[in-house]
Amino acid sequence: MRTIYDLVDPSRVSSPALLYYPEIIRENIVKAIEIAGSPQRLWPHVKTHKLPEIVRMQQAAGIERFKCATIAEAEMLGSCGAREVMVAYPLVGPAVARFLHLMQRFPDCGWWAVGDSQIALDELDNQAGVAGLCPNVLIDANMGMNRTGVPLDELKAFYLAQSARKNLRVRGLHCYDGHLGITDPRERQAKADAAAHTALNIRNEILARGVRLDTVVMGGTPSFPCHTGREDVYFSPGTLFVYDHGYRSKFADLPFVPGAAILARVISRPALRMFTLDLGHKGIGADPPDERGVIVSLPGARPVFHSEEHWVFKLEESATEMPEVGDVLFVIPTHICSTTALYDEVLAVEDGQIAETWRITARGRKITI
């Protein structure tokens, strides 16, 4: 039985190969805008795909602001003519000078840094002053993930202290709640509400002091719908535009469809009801601890073990069809972000045909800057 991920003729596609499906991705963009209420409220992350082609799809839909984690991703966005670019990762070491170089290279773009450290912001402030630049800054709030961010009980004092900086425009809060991977949408909403209520109360207290705070960015893929009722807030989902098996299996309330698959081939049948794909750790994100992907046409196939170049599966006893050596199978990754980072290029599939080859421009840590 054919699926939306199949190719009419896969015979010339070397495996493993990463395929993206633009039609599905465009539909995911439309759904995200419908949930957000407007493309102007979206500030999406590009770390999943790192591709100018998808940025341009989003721009065509009216999205103007973008978020990223690396200087290479930021340079890619600058090259796409993005209106606003936020580097949502602490700038330390050489990254500070590289960020300021981006501001000089793309002066028509609005550049935003995110910070939670006096030390790091001192360095950015000092170097910006020497360069004659004044980047926008969001103070990173720890919404409970405990990865980065200022604890909420310290946020007001920290923000007020940073707002007086001479060479930085401290303009708001970055409130990422990526820890809210809660399956039950009601519980997810309640958890999101609690932290957001605290953060927005802090915003109001800061504004009452006459201090500038005009920008708040909240939410990731599973949580951004929780924030759409809040006024004067941007949303920053990332993975949902391409989407993957991990999110699909966990969040039944989200309407998005996986827009990427890996083409793999059966290379061996080493034992009864067992088969091996040419899809090892080097071809699919290995960070999910358990199921790292699902075979589209064989959802009952269970992984036995996974190594660098091999992935061994076993079919249930009730299975009536066994793939043959050489058969092409399509795998939806559990984590598309780490999977995409393993490939130099993706094949864009339209109507079952390879329409284009897209180089993953920002896969590496450096483009030119």
C-alpha positions, -999 to +999 in steps of 0.1 A: +000+000+000+014+034-010+018+061+015+024+099+013+061+093+018+067+069-010+087+077-042+075+067-076+110+054-085+135+052-056+160+031-076+185+059-081+184+073-045+213+062-024+204+052+011+201+063+037+187+096+024+168+123+042+136+134+024+115+165+031+080+170+018+073+207+010+035+202+007+032+188+042+056+215+056+035+243+040+004+228+055+021+228+089+030+264+085-006+273+078-018+254+108+008+271+131-004+305+118-041+296+124-033+286+160-012+317+166-038+339+151-014+358+129+020+352+112+032+384+130+029+366+164+053+338+154+090+339+161+099+304+150+131+285+157+151+272+127+173+247+145+152+218+132+158+223+095+186+249+091+173+256+056+168+288+037+141+271+016+119+266+046+126+301+059+114+314+025+082+293+028+076+309+062+084+344+048+060+338+020+033+331+046+040+364+064+064+353+091+092+379+096+109+370+128+132+340+134+150+324+163+182+303+161+209+287+183+241+290+163+259+318+145+257+297+113+220+296+116+219+333+122+240+340+091+217+319+071+188+339+083+206+372+076+212+360+040+174+353+037+166+389+045+149+381+078+134+412+095+144+401+130+168+374+142+172+362+177+202+341+188+185+323+216+217+308+230+242+323+255+269+343+237+302+335+253+338+334+240+343+341+202+305+339+197+302+375+210+325+389+182+308+367+156+274+380+166+285+416+163+301+408+129+266+396+118+251+430+129+277+447+107+272+423+078+234+426+078+226+461+090+190+460+078+182+431+101+171+436+137+195+415+158+186+401+193+208+384+219+195+365+249+213+366+282+210+354+318+245+361+331+261+393+343+295+381+330+283+373+295+263+405+292+293+425+304+313+411+276+286+417+250+282+453+263+319+460+262+325+446+227+294+463+213+306+496+227+340+492+210+322+483+177+298+512+180+268+488+180+238+485+202+221+450+200+186+443+213+186+419+243+160+397+259+167+385+294+163+347+296+138+336+322+141+301+338+105+289+334+112+256+351+134+238+326+166+245+346+187+246+314+193+283+311+177+314+324+174+337+355+152+321+383+118+338+384+123+350+419+154+369+408+142+380+374+128+414+383+160+426+401+182+412+373+162+428+346+162+462+363+200+460+368+206+451+331+182+478+318+207+505+325+234+492+302+248+518+278+255+496+247+226+471+250+189+477+244+174+455+270+138+451+257+121+421+271+119+385+283+126+352+266+103+327+284+110+292+269+091+264+286+105+234+267+102+211+297+064+211+293+063+178+273+031+168+291+008+146+271-025+157+287-033+191+271-052+203+302-023+196+325+001+212+300-021+243+299-022+245+337+016+242+341+021+268+313-004+292+329+013+290+363+048+300+351+035+325+325+013+342+351+044+348+372+066+360+343+039+384+330+033+398+365+070+405+367+068+422+333+040+444+346+059+453+377+089+463+356+067+484+333+052+501+364+087+513+372+089+531+338+115+507+324+113+496+288+099+460+283+082+458+250+089+422+239+080+388+254+087+355+236+070+324+250+065+287+242+079+259+221+062+234+199+040+216+225+034+247+246+029+276+223-009+269+219-011+274+256+000+310+253-021+322+224-047+339+246-020+362+261-017+397+248+015+412+236+034+379+234+053+362+206+055+324+202+086+305+192+078+269+181+104+251+160+100+214+153+063+216+144+070+229+109+088+197+099+075+176+128+084+140+137+073+108+152+083+118+188+058+147+189+031+129+169+031+100+193+030+122+224+008+151+215-025+139+200-040+174+204-015+190+180-027+189+143+007+187+126+020+160+103+056+147+100+070+163+069+103+143+067+113+107+063+144+087+057+147+063+028+165+032+039+170-003+024+170-038+038+205-051+036+201-085+054+177-110+069+200-125+096+174-147+114+137-157+115+114-126+112+145-103+115+158-078+090+185-051+090+184-016+075+213+005+064+203+031+089+226+032+118+234+060+144+250+080+116+218+082+097+191+089+123+191+108+155+203+085+183+194+108+212+159+093+219+167+065+244+142+040+231+123+041+198+144+062+173+119+060+144+090+041+130+088+023+097+058+038+078+047+005+062+057-018+091+045-001+123+047-035+141+084-039+135+103-037+167+140-026+170+164-052+183+196-033+183+211-002+167+248+004+158+268+028+137+257+015+103+230-011+111+195-011+125+181-046+132+143-051+135+121-081+143+085-086+131+058-100+153+048-137+148+015-126+134+032-106+106+023-119+072+048-099+051+085-099+054+106-073+036+132-087+011+168-077+008+169-046-013+134-034-004+131+003+002+114+014+034+106+048+048+113+057+084+098+087+103+124+098+128+115+102+164+137+134+166+140+152+133+162+180+147+192+157+155+185+136+124+187+166+100+220+176+115+235+143+103+230+151+066+246+175+041+214+178+020+178+168+019+158+157-011+126+177-016+097+154-027+067+166-046+041+142-060+063+112-053+092+127-073+125+143-063+118+179-072+149+196-057+180+190-036+184+214-007+218+218+009+215+222+047+232+255+047+235+260+085+243+224+094+279+232+103+291+256+130+303+282+105+293+295+070+316+325+066+315+344+099 
